[in-house]
Structures are given as C-alpha cells and as structure tokens.
C-alpha cells in the first residue's frame, strides 16, 4: 500500500498490535524491509472501546497517516474526534478483513 505520509513516501504494511491496556494499535512498517515507520494510532486510555475502533494520529511526523489508511481501505472514519494532548485524533473503524483477524487474535 502506498504511503501518503509527509516523511515517508514508500510502500507500507499495516500490522495490528495491542497497547498495554488491551486496546488496538496499528503499526506501519516498510514493505521493503519490515522496519518500523510509525505507530498510526494513539492510546487514549482504557475507554472500553471495541477492538476494531482506533484513534488515528495524523499530525506532526504522522501527517498523512489517515489518508494512507483510508486510501488503502484499511479503515473508515466514524465521525468522532477526541483530544490527544494539544491535537485532535480521528476515530476510525478497521475494515480490512485480514487486519481484523489480527485484531481479534492479538
């Protein structure tokens, strides 16, 4: 999948992971060599959200992550934002079927 990130223009692979509180995290890795590029999500604390809902960091070094995940048909936005520090983060539902398998099993 092509990256639209400001600081990384190569192809990326999205990998599901978990934060310490069990909420879902999405990691971006280089398709070429598997090196970590960025964590696409932020952890807002245990808010009792569904495993397929994530909050996307799309500012600073992560600028373009939201567009990358949308264009790759990985997520869909759900019209909800939350503050994360001094910025707002967008809530999204994971829609990629293979990634959902990882989310439920991780």
WOJOKA-V225043 format. One record per residue. N is the residue number from 0. RES is the residue in one small letter. PSI is psi in degrees with one decimal (none if undefined). Layout:
BEGIN
N:RES:PSI
N:RES:PSI
END
This chain:
BEGIN
0:x:135.9
1:x:139.1
2:x:136.4
3:x:19.4
4:x:145.5
5:x:-39.7
6:x:6.3
7:x:117.0
8:x:5.9
9:x:-168.2
10:x:146.3
11:x:156.7
12:x:137.8
13:x:131.2
14:x:135.7
15:x:145.4
16:x:-176.2
17:x:143.2
18:x:169.9
19:x:-26.8
20:x:5.2
21:x:-7.4
22:x:155.9
23:x:138.0
24:x:144.9
25:x:127.4
26:x:142.6
27:x:130.8
28:x:152.7
29:x:129.9
30:x:-33.6
31:x:-49.1
32:x:3.3
33:x:2.4
34:x:141.9
35:x:138.1
36:x:-51.1
37:x:156.7
38:x:119.7
39:x:-18.5
40:x:166.8
41:x:151.7
42:x:117.3
43:x:15.9
44:x:167.0
45:x:97.3
46:x:14.2
47:x:46.4
48:x:156.9
49:x:149.4
50:x:-23.4
51:x:7.9
52:x:131.9
53:x:161.8
54:x:122.7
55:x:128.3
56:x:115.2
57:x:41.8
58:x:169.6
59:x:-131.9
60:x:-13.6
61:x:8.0
62:x:125.5
63:x:-8.6
64:x:-44.0
65:x:-48.6
66:x:-41.6
67:x:-47.7
68:x:-35.7
69:x:-48.0
70:x:-27.5
71:x:3.2
72:x:39.9
73:x:-38.8
74:x:167.7
75:x:139.3
76:x:154.8
77:x:12.4
78:x:30.1
79:x:133.8
80:x:156.8
81:x:150.8
82:x:142.8
83:x:96.6
84:x:-125.4
85:x:1.7
86:x:167.6
87:x:144.6
88:x:147.2
89:x:131.5
90:x:142.5
91:x:154.1
92:x:131.3
93:x:127.6
94:x:-12.1
95:x:119.6
96:x:-40.1
97:x:-40.9
98:x:-36.2
99:x:-36.2
100:x:-41.5
101:x:-42.1
102:x:-45.9
103:x:-24.9
104:x:-23.2
105:x:none
END
